[in-house]
């Protein structure tokens, strides 16, 4: 919730700052258009907003992980580390209550430390020490070195002068001290707002891991082999899906018989997530490469069929009548009218299908894959290697974004008439 509120504040602040400093000094002729609100042609991505958005996400990531790449003044409060003390008051049978001090050494996660040496003192309750890792808690048996133990009725009744009982807690400057039902103290140092590296490592740890895997590989394969196999599976599955889906969509758009025959099948399979087909694909095609490509083929097939059908259905009938009036044959109408006018919808469907295939490849590579970005992510997750998981997610996103950019460029080159009537 804190991160969300900060992100919303950055969004609002950046918006008004850009409006105040940038737009005031530039001439924007978009406002001269007769219609702007609701006009898609009047809306273009604001490049400043895009840059600020990416930087904001990186800043929040670094701030809440204590990244060395983010100035320390911007870091969110981190977990307590260092030495801290608290005093407990204990009672025992036949003696007066006595006080003793416990020194707690809180060390950084991923390192080791011994309890600091302390002077035991002169009372029957002896001073003690312990060591606890940051973001963790620990049970501290303060009676283990006292002259009188639990067999003599040893019982802690106060922490730093505040009464405590089983199930209760006392807040200190460095964290929380609770008491278990059996009377053992549970010391929990303050965790702060930063994320523990096992849950979210800082950006530099992810980059360092990526460099290491790029040099030395992971699971007997280089990083580029993992990404290459994922890319090959996605492209192969998409290619065969488009190869079958586009003609099917054209047939459904041009023939009432084909549409009546295949429409129930397409509409039934369209909402079925590809992940639900994994058990069936394993039974039919096994766990080899064929099964993975078939799964991605099915992920792309229905999308491409619907896109092609929508493209054919959206062709203006006036263009078809004009072609007939000029003496065009059905083959000529198909080549010069229907295909060119349906290509924009097909390219849109191709971009959606490619995105779905990228989202499915991780699941497809769960099935006994030896190489692939999805396999790398899933194996790393079993060992809680979060930096590898995040690295794989980022690389999949970057490659998917790059493919989408290439498909947009291909659409602009091959379908320059899109949106021009």
Secondary structure by P-SEA (a helix, b strand, c coil): caaaaaaaaaaaaaaaaaaaccccccccccccccccccccccccccaaaaaaaaaaaaaaaaaaacccccccccccccccccbbbbbbbbbcccccbbbbbbbbbbbccccccccccccccccccccccccccccbbbbbccccccccccccccccccccccccccccccccccbbbbbcccbbbbbbccccccccccccccaaaaaaaaaaaaacccccccaaaaaaaaaaaaaaaaaaaaaaaaaaaaaaaccaaaaaacaaaaaaacccccccaaaaaaacccccaaaaaaaaaaaaaaaaaaaaaaaaaaccaaaaaaaaaacccaaaaaaccccccaaaaaaaaaaaaaaaaaaaccccccccccccaaaaaaaaaaacaaaaaaaaaaaaaaaaaaaaaaaaaaaaaaccccccc
